[in-house]
Amino acid sequence: MTDQEILDEFTNLLRDLLADDSIVLGKETKRSDVANWDSFQYVNFIVAVEARLGIKFRVSDVESFETVGDIVTETRSLLNQDTAG
């Protein structure tokens, strides 16, 4: 998956979770930039990403993500590991 495809997937997941079709995520987007994206919804988002893409983030990574771009980068890395292994 390309970064844009991952971003599109993230956008769709978050739109569904927050019931807000106006959300458009970019690599520099922070949770504080999105209305109602609180810590509870962040956990729901991470779980949804893992389930949808068949990956598993480390807890330390989840706690350190500052931007959507950080999540995209780690997602791409995990997806590449799956295809390489």
C-alpha contacts under 8 A as a table, 3 or more apart, distances in Angstrom:
res1	aa1	res2	aa2	distance
1	M	5	E	5.89
1	M	6	I	6.46
1	M	76	R	7.11
1	M	79	L	7.90
2	T	5	E	5.13
2	T	6	I	6.29
2	T	76	R	7.70
3	D	6	I	5.08
3	D	7	L	6.10
3	D	72	V	6.44
3	D	73	T	7.73
3	D	76	R	7.30
4	Q	7	L	4.92
4	Q	8	D	6.05
5	E	8	D	5.03
5	E	9	E	6.18
6	I	9	E	5.04
6	I	10	F	6.12
6	I	72	V	6.39
6	I	75	T	7.89
6	I	76	R	7.88
7	L	10	F	5.00
7	L	11	T	6.03
7	L	25	L	6.59
7	L	26	G	6.88
7	L	27	K	7.68
7	L	72	V	6.91
8	D	11	T	5.04
8	D	12	N	6.24
8	D	25	L	7.80
9	E	12	N	5.22
9	E	13	L	6.19
10	F	13	L	5.10
10	F	14	L	6.08
10	F	25	L	7.45
10	F	49	V	7.24
11	T	14	L	5.26
11	T	15	R	6.02
11	T	23	I	6.66
11	T	24	V	5.88
11	T	25	L	5.59
12	N	15	R	5.09
12	N	16	D	6.25
13	L	16	D	5.22
13	L	17	L	6.21
13	L	45	F	7.09
13	L	48	A	7.19
13	L	49	V	7.53
14	L	17	L	4.93
14	L	18	L	5.94
14	L	19	A	7.92
14	L	20	D	7.99
14	L	23	I	7.59
14	L	45	F	6.49
15	R	18	L	5.38
15	R	19	A	5.39
15	R	20	D	4.92
15	R	21	D	5.28
15	R	22	S	7.52
15	R	23	I	6.05
16	D	19	A	5.01
16	D	20	D	6.95
16	D	21	D	7.71
17	L	41	Q	7.39
17	L	44	N	7.71
17	L	45	F	7.20
18	L	36	N	7.08
18	L	37	W	7.47
18	L	41	Q	7.78
20	D	23	I	6.14
23	I	34	V	7.44
25	L	29	T	6.01
25	L	68	V	7.26
26	G	29	T	5.27
26	G	68	V	6.71
26	G	69	G	7.17
27	K	67	T	6.52
27	K	68	V	5.06
27	K	69	G	3.82
27	K	70	D	7.53
27	K	72	V	7.58
28	E	67	T	5.55
28	E	68	V	6.24
28	E	69	G	6.00
29	T	33	D	6.28
29	T	34	V	7.98
29	T	67	T	5.46
29	T	68	V	5.51
29	T	69	G	7.48
30	K	33	D	5.29
30	K	34	V	7.28
30	K	66	E	6.33
30	K	67	T	4.68
30	K	68	V	6.28
31	R	34	V	5.56
31	R	37	W	5.76
31	R	38	D	7.26
31	R	42	Y	7.88
31	R	66	E	7.95
31	R	67	T	7.30
32	S	35	A	7.20
32	S	37	W	7.02
32	S	38	D	7.94
34	V	37	W	5.65
36	N	41	Q	7.78
37	W	40	F	7.87
37	W	41	Q	5.60
37	W	42	Y	6.30
38	D	41	Q	5.35
38	D	42	Y	6.07
39	S	42	Y	4.86
39	S	43	V	6.35
40	F	43	V	5.34
40	F	44	N	6.44
41	Q	44	N	4.86
41	Q	45	F	5.98
42	Y	45	F	4.96
42	Y	46	I	6.21
43	V	46	I	5.13
43	V	47	V	6.19
44	N	47	V	5.18
44	N	48	A	6.08
45	F	48	A	5.03
45	F	49	V	6.14
46	I	49	V	5.10
46	I	50	E	6.21
46	I	62	V	7.77
47	V	50	E	5.11
47	V	51	A	6.14
48	A	51	A	5.10
48	A	52	R	5.94
49	V	52	R	5.19
49	V	53	L	5.93
49	V	54	G	7.94
49	V	55	I	7.77
50	E	53	L	5.45
50	E	54	G	5.41
50	E	55	I	4.81
50	E	56	K	5.53
50	E	57	F	7.36
51	A	54	G	5.28
51	A	55	I	7.02
55	I	75	T	7.65
55	I	78	L	6.53
55	I	79	L	7.06
56	K	78	L	7.86
57	F	61	D	6.53
57	F	62	V	6.60
57	F	74	E	7.98
58	R	61	D	5.24
58	R	62	V	6.44
59	V	62	V	5.08
59	V	63	E	6.22
60	S	63	E	5.18
60	S	64	S	6.22
61	D	64	S	5.03
61	D	65	F	6.16
62	V	65	F	5.61
65	F	68	V	7.49
65	F	70	D	5.54
65	F	71	I	6.24
66	E	70	D	6.53
67	T	70	D	5.29
67	T	71	I	6.92
68	V	71	I	5.12
68	V	72	V	6.21
69	G	72	V	4.87
69	G	73	T	6.10
70	D	73	T	5.22
70	D	74	E	6.37
71	I	74	E	5.26
71	I	75	T	5.97
72	V	75	T	5.02
72	V	76	R	6.08
73	T	76	R	5.25
73	T	77	S	6.25
74	E	77	S	4.98
74	E	78	L	6.16
75	T	78	L	5.13
75	T	79	L	6.08
76	R	79	L	5.09
76	R	80	N	6.05
77	S	80	N	5.14
77	S	81	Q	6.24
78	L	81	Q	5.04
78	L	82	D	6.34
79	L	82	D	5.13
79	L	83	T	6.45
80	N	83	T	5.18
80	N	84	A	6.02
81	Q	84	A	5.05
81	Q	85	G	5.89
82	D	85	G	5.34
